Each structure stands twice: as structure tokens, then as C-alpha cells.
């Protein structure tokens, strides 16, 4: 009898204990799209594989899409919540009546290197020649345009190839004389004798400010879901910290997503990322203004409409600023 009573008491105590245990927190389902499939996605890949999204109570499905305009359309249509990217679409979609804006900016300058045929020794020799970019109006296009303008090189034909791998193929087959190619593909070009005439270091020295990469979301959705936005930003920031602290994990993760296995290419991508990503996630107003001005001067947007539109319509820093006031970034990098 005493033995039975003990069993009953144990069962009762276990049941009571179970009722006092907190229920597992439910993860918020998020759909995230990104492009290109390169080192530019380092932080998304690391945040995903490090479990930072889950740590911040997010269940994130990640989808690769080929271009920023497609990603923006998917957000406007409600198919995705966030996009990894920035650039011209942050301006063009707003001027066209959309409200997809960056809520975090992880690169504040142009970062895409320019490669040329081995016989070309300087930018001036590109006069009358062809340069391949992924798409007209893309970041790679604006980078090439900015480099050529700064160097005062005119009479250059910009050709749309369709993507970074296509640009690489175009220069290798001789269809173009120059091409904008990000890591890790640029290592292949370098080893085959193509010249990096302008790299990430030179772009910084030129001080070509540009909000090239970041986290984009629909403004109206973000205003209704500020906590989700902040948790997503936190996850990506933690990914940047892990990238700095754990080179081997970062390179392994990049290899997994890009399918690149060459050690030199992966090392080049890692060094490029360290130079390219900023710890300050706010969108620099001056960089956004420069992008608007460049798009207007290139007639990619209506100059009059751009002038009438407040600069703040194109970005929102409040979520990053709130995390700063909460001490998140200071604690992360201490």
C-alpha cells in the first residue's frame, strides 16, 4: 500500500511540475528572399545556419531570386516579408507608388570590382569598348557608371548580361572588354589573367558612397510589426559578429550556399566581406541622396519627381535606432 501511495505521489508531483513548466515559445513564420547568390549574402547564410533567427523567435524560409526588382515585387504582392538587397529599387519602387524600403543598410559604398581584358592597363583604355553588368539600373550598372564618370571615361557601351555569372562568361569569351564581378567569381577571372582594375579597396578610396546592400521590407507592414523587424535585424547583426569571430564557420557556410569549394575563392570572399559590411546598420542619408542624384542624372528616374519626394520616403532608420538605444549593438560588439 505504501509503495502504491509513493507511485501516486510521484505521478501527481510530476503532473504538477509539468503544468508549471513554460510552454515552448512559438516561432513567427517569416519569408525572406535574397539575391545575388554570392558573398553579398554572407550575413543571411550565417544567421540561418547559426540559428540566430530561431534564437530571436523567427522561423525563416529563405528563397533565392535573381534580381532586386523581382524581390520588391514579391514583397509588394505579400509573397515575402523581407528581402536581402538594396540599391536603386529602394528609390524606383517608391516613386512608382510602392513602399518597400530599407530598414537596415549593411554596405555604405559600392563594393563590386571591375575586371578588364589583360591588354587593358587603365580605365582610359575602355573608351569605345564594352562593359558587362548584370542588369541595366542594377547596382553593378551604377557601380560601373560611377567608376567611369569619376575617371572621366566616356564613349563606353554598357551591356546587360543577365547576372554576375553571365558577366563573367561574357568577359571570358571576349564579348565584353570589362565586367562587374563580385567574389568569389572574380578569383577565377584573376587566375585566368584578367585584370582587377578597380577593386573594393579602390572603391573605398574613391569614396563612392552608395547604399548597396541591406534589409528591405514593406513600410506599412513594418509599422504593424516593429518587433518582428527588430528581431530580424538583430539576427543579421549577430550573423555579422559571428562572421568576424569565426572565419572557418563563415567560409564553410558560404561554400554550402554558393557551392564554391575553391579555398582561394572562399578566402577572397571572406576578406571582401570584412571590408564591405558595416557594423553601423543605419542607412546613411548622404549615400541615399547620392544614389537618387545618380539615378536622376542617368534619367533612370524622373528628376522632377525625385526632387519633390522627401529623402526620408526612401528609407527608415527607426528600428536600428531603437536597437541602439536599447544597447543591443553596444553589447554585441563589446
C-alpha positions as CSV (number, residue, x, y, z in Angstrom):
1,X,0.0,0.0,0.0
2,X,2.8,2.3,0.9
3,X,4.6,1.5,-2.4
4,X,1.4,2.4,-4.4
5,X,1.0,5.6,-2.5
6,X,4.5,6.6,-3.3
7,X,3.9,6.0,-7.0
8,X,0.7,8.1,-6.9
9,X,2.5,10.9,-5.2
10,X,5.4,10.8,-7.7
11,X,2.9,10.9,-10.6
12,X,1.0,13.7,-9.1
13,X,4.1,15.7,-8.4
14,X,5.3,15.1,-12.0
15,X,2.0,16.3,-13.4
16,X,2.1,19.4,-11.2
17,X,5.6,20.1,-12.3
18,X,4.6,19.7,-15.9
19,X,1.9,22.3,-15.5
20,X,4.3,24.8,-14.1
21,X,6.8,24.4,-17.0
22,X,6.6,27.2,-19.5
23,X,5.3,26.2,-22.9
24,X,7.7,26.3,-25.8
25,X,7.7,29.7,-27.4
26,X,6.0,29.8,-30.8
27,X,8.3,31.0,-33.7
28,X,6.9,33.6,-36.0
29,X,6.9,32.5,-39.6
30,X,8.9,34.7,-42.0
31,X,9.5,34.5,-45.7
32,X,12.8,36.0,-46.9
33,X,14.1,36.5,-50.4
34,X,17.6,37.4,-51.5
35,X,20.0,37.9,-54.4
36,X,22.6,37.5,-55.7
37,X,23.9,34.1,-54.7
38,X,27.3,35.3,-53.7
39,X,29.3,36.7,-50.8
40,X,26.8,39.5,-50.7
41,X,24.5,37.0,-48.8
42,X,27.1,36.1,-46.2
43,X,25.0,37.5,-43.3
44,X,21.8,35.8,-44.3
45,X,23.5,32.5,-44.6
46,X,25.3,32.7,-41.3
47,X,22.2,34.0,-39.5
48,X,20.3,31.0,-40.8
49,X,22.9,28.3,-40.1
50,X,23.9,29.7,-36.7
51,X,20.3,29.5,-35.5
52,X,20.1,33.2,-34.8
53,X,16.7,33.5,-36.4
54,X,15.4,30.8,-34.2
55,X,17.1,32.4,-31.2
56,X,15.1,35.6,-31.9
57,X,11.9,33.5,-32.3
58,X,11.7,33.6,-36.1
59,X,11.1,30.6,-38.4
60,X,12.6,32.0,-41.6
61,X,12.2,30.4,-45.0
62,X,14.8,31.7,-47.4
63,X,14.4,32.0,-51.2
64,X,16.9,33.0,-53.8
65,X,15.6,35.3,-56.6
66,X,17.6,36.7,-59.4
67,X,17.2,40.4,-59.1
68,X,16.1,43.2,-56.8
69,X,13.1,44.3,-58.8
70,X,11.7,40.8,-58.6
71,X,12.2,40.7,-54.9
72,X,10.5,44.1,-54.4
73,X,7.5,42.9,-56.4
74,X,7.3,39.7,-54.3
75,X,7.1,41.9,-51.1
76,X,4.5,44.2,-52.6
77,X,2.5,41.2,-53.5
78,X,2.7,39.8,-50.0
79,X,4.6,36.7,-51.1
80,X,7.7,37.6,-48.9
81,X,8.1,39.7,-45.8
82,X,11.8,40.7,-46.1
83,X,14.4,40.9,-48.9
84,X,18.2,41.0,-48.7
85,X,19.3,43.7,-51.0
86,X,19.1,47.4,-51.6
87,X,20.3,49.7,-54.4
88,X,18.1,51.5,-56.9
89,X,14.9,49.6,-56.2
90,X,14.7,51.5,-52.9
91,X,14.1,54.6,-54.9
92,X,12.3,53.4,-58.0
93,X,9.6,51.5,-56.3
94,X,8.7,54.4,-54.0
95,X,8.5,56.8,-56.9
96,X,6.2,54.3,-58.6
97,X,3.9,54.2,-55.6
98,X,5.3,51.3,-53.7
99,X,6.5,51.4,-50.1
100,X,9.3,48.8,-50.0
101,X,12.2,50.5,-48.2
102,X,15.5,49.5,-46.4
103,X,15.2,49.2,-42.6
104,X,18.9,48.4,-42.3
105,X,21.9,49.0,-44.5
106,X,25.0,46.8,-44.3
107,X,27.1,48.3,-47.1
108,X,27.5,52.1,-47.4
109,X,29.8,52.2,-50.5
110,X,30.0,50.4,-53.9
111,X,31.7,47.0,-53.5
112,X,31.6,45.3,-56.9
113,X,35.0,45.1,-58.5
114,X,35.6,45.9,-62.2
115,X,37.6,43.4,-64.3
116,X,39.0,44.0,-67.7
117,X,40.8,42.1,-70.5
118,X,44.5,41.5,-69.8
119,X,45.6,44.0,-72.5
120,X,43.8,46.9,-70.8
121,X,46.1,48.7,-68.4
122,X,44.0,51.6,-67.3
123,X,40.4,52.9,-67.3
124,X,41.1,55.3,-70.1
125,X,41.7,52.4,-72.5
126,X,38.0,51.4,-72.1
127,X,37.0,54.3,-74.4
128,X,34.9,52.9,-77.3
129,X,34.7,49.5,-75.6
130,X,32.0,47.4,-73.8
131,X,31.5,46.7,-70.1
132,X,29.1,44.0,-68.9
133,X,26.7,44.5,-66.0
134,X,24.1,42.2,-64.6
135,X,21.1,44.4,-65.5
136,X,20.6,48.0,-66.6
137,X,19.7,50.0,-63.5
138,X,21.2,47.4,-61.1
139,X,23.9,48.0,-58.6
140,X,26.6,46.6,-60.9
141,X,25.5,49.0,-63.6
142,X,25.6,52.1,-61.3
143,X,29.0,51.0,-60.0
144,X,30.4,50.8,-63.5
145,X,28.8,54.1,-64.3
146,X,30.2,55.8,-61.2
147,X,33.7,54.4,-61.9
148,X,33.7,55.7,-65.5
149,X,32.3,59.1,-64.5
150,X,34.9,59.6,-61.8
151,X,37.6,58.6,-64.2
152,X,36.0,60.9,-66.9
153,X,35.9,58.0,-69.4
154,X,33.1,58.5,-71.9
155,X,32.1,56.5,-75.0
156,X,31.7,53.2,-73.2
157,X,28.8,50.8,-74.1
158,X,27.2,49.2,-71.0
159,X,25.7,45.8,-71.8
160,X,23.2,43.9,-69.8
161,X,24.2,40.3,-69.4
162,X,21.5,38.9,-67.0
163,X,23.6,38.3,-63.9
164,X,27.1,38.1,-62.4
165,X,27.9,34.7,-63.7
166,X,26.8,35.8,-67.2
167,X,29.0,38.9,-66.9
168,X,31.9,36.6,-66.0
169,X,31.2,34.4,-69.0
170,X,30.9,37.5,-71.3
171,X,34.4,38.7,-70.5
172,X,35.9,35.3,-70.7
173,X,34.5,34.7,-74.2
174,X,35.6,38.2,-75.3
175,X,32.1,39.5,-75.8
176,X,32.9,42.4,-73.5
177,X,36.1,44.2,-72.6
178,X,35.2,44.8,-68.9
179,X,32.8,43.3,-66.4
180,X,31.5,43.9,-62.9
181,X,32.1,40.7,-61.0
182,X,31.7,40.0,-57.2
183,X,33.6,37.4,-55.2
184,X,34.1,34.5,-55.4
185,X,33.8,34.6,-59.2
186,X,36.4,37.3,-59.5
187,X,39.1,34.9,-58.3
188,X,38.5,32.8,-61.4
189,X,39.0,35.8,-63.6
190,X,42.1,36.9,-61.8
191,X,43.7,33.4,-62.1
192,X,42.9,33.4,-65.8
193,X,44.8,36.6,-66.3
194,X,42.0,39.2,-66.3
195,X,42.9,42.4,-64.5
196,X,41.1,43.8,-61.5
197,X,41.3,47.4,-62.5
198,X,39.1,48.7,-59.7
199,X,38.7,46.6,-56.5
200,X,36.9,47.1,-53.2
201,X,39.9,49.0,-51.8
202,X,39.9,51.4,-54.7
203,X,36.1,51.9,-54.5
204,X,36.6,53.0,-50.8
205,X,39.4,55.3,-51.8
206,X,37.2,56.8,-54.4
207,X,34.6,57.4,-51.6
208,X,31.8,56.3,-53.9
209,X,29.1,56.3,-51.3
210,X,26.2,54.0,-52.1
211,X,23.6,52.0,-50.0
212,X,24.3,48.8,-51.9
213,X,23.0,46.1,-49.6
214,X,20.7,45.8,-46.7
215,X,17.3,44.6,-45.4
216,X,14.2,45.7,-47.2
217,X,10.6,45.4,-46.1
218,X,7.2,47.0,-46.9
219,X,6.9,50.1,-44.7
220,X,3.3,49.6,-43.9
221,X,3.9,46.0,-42.8
222,X,6.9,47.1,-40.7
223,X,4.9,49.7,-38.9
224,X,2.4,47.0,-37.9
225,X,5.2,44.5,-37.0
226,X,8.0,46.6,-35.4
227,X,9.1,43.8,-33.1
228,X,9.5,41.3,-36.0
229,X,11.6,43.8,-37.9
230,X,13.9,44.4,-34.9
231,X,14.3,40.7,-34.3
232,X,15.2,40.1,-37.9
233,X,17.8,42.9,-37.8
234,X,19.2,41.5,-34.6
235,X,19.6,38.1,-36.2
236,X,21.5,39.6,-39.1
237,X,23.7,41.7,-36.9
238,X,24.6,38.6,-34.8
239,X,25.5,37.0,-38.1
240,X,28.0,39.8,-38.8
241,X,29.5,39.3,-35.4
242,X,29.9,35.5,-36.0
243,X,31.4,36.2,-39.4
244,X,34.1,38.4,-37.7
245,X,34.7,35.9,-34.9
246,X,34.6,32.6,-36.7
247,X,36.3,32.6,-40.1
248,X,36.1,28.8,-40.6
249,X,32.3,28.7,-39.9
250,X,31.7,31.7,-42.2
251,X,33.6,30.2,-45.1
252,X,32.0,26.8,-44.6
253,X,28.6,28.4,-44.7
254,X,29.3,30.5,-47.8
255,X,30.6,27.3,-49.5
256,X,27.4,25.5,-48.6
257,X,25.1,28.1,-50.2
258,X,27.2,29.2,-53.2
259,X,28.5,25.6,-54.0
260,X,32.0,27.2,-54.3
261,X,34.7,24.9,-52.9
262,X,37.9,26.5,-54.0
263,X,39.8,27.7,-50.9
264,X,41.3,30.8,-52.6
265,X,37.9,31.9,-53.8
266,X,36.3,31.5,-50.4
267,X,39.2,33.3,-48.7
268,X,38.8,36.2,-51.2
269,X,35.1,36.3,-50.5
270,X,35.7,36.4,-46.7
271,X,38.2,39.2,-46.9
272,X,35.9,41.2,-49.3
273,X,33.0,40.8,-46.8
274,X,35.1,42.0,-43.9
275,X,35.9,45.2,-45.9
276,X,32.4,45.6,-47.2
277,X,30.0,45.2,-44.3
278,X,29.5,48.0,-41.8
279,X,28.7,47.5,-38.2
280,X,26.5,50.6,-38.3
281,X,23.3,49.3,-39.8
282,X,21.7,52.8,-40.4
283,X,21.1,53.9,-43.9
284,X,23.4,56.9,-44.5
285,X,21.2,59.8,-45.7
286,X,24.0,61.2,-47.8
287,X,24.6,57.9,-49.5
288,X,20.9,57.6,-50.3
289,X,20.9,61.2,-51.7
290,X,23.9,60.4,-53.9
291,X,22.0,57.4,-55.3
292,X,18.9,59.4,-56.0
293,X,21.0,62.1,-57.8
294,X,22.8,59.4,-59.8
295,X,19.6,57.8,-60.9
296,X,18.1,61.2,-61.8
297,X,21.2,62.3,-63.8
298,X,21.2,59.0,-65.6
299,X,17.5,59.5,-66.5
300,X,16.6,56.2,-64.8
301,X,14.0,58.1,-62.7
302,X,12.1,61.4,-63.3
303,X,14.3,64.1,-61.9
304,X,11.4,66.4,-61.1
305,X,9.5,63.7,-59.2
306,X,12.7,62.7,-57.3
307,X,13.3,66.3,-56.3
308,X,9.7,66.7,-55.0
309,X,9.9,63.4,-52.9
310,X,11.4,63.7,-49.4
311,X,14.6,61.7,-48.9
312,X,13.1,60.0,-45.8
313,X,10.5,58.4,-48.1
314,X,13.2,56.1,-49.4
315,X,14.4,54.5,-46.1
316,X,13.6,54.1,-42.4
317,X,16.3,54.1,-39.6
318,X,13.9,54.0,-36.6
319,X,14.3,50.2,-36.0
320,X,18.1,50.3,-35.9
321,X,18.0,53.4,-33.8
322,X,15.7,51.8,-31.3
323,X,18.0,48.8,-31.0
324,X,20.9,51.3,-30.5
325,X,19.0,53.0,-27.6
326,X,18.3,49.5,-26.1
327,X,22.0,48.9,-26.1
328,X,21.9,45.9,-28.4
329,X,24.7,46.9,-30.7
330,X,27.0,48.1,-27.9
331,X,26.6,44.8,-26.1
332,X,27.0,42.8,-29.3
333,X,30.4,44.4,-30.1
334,X,31.8,44.9,-26.7
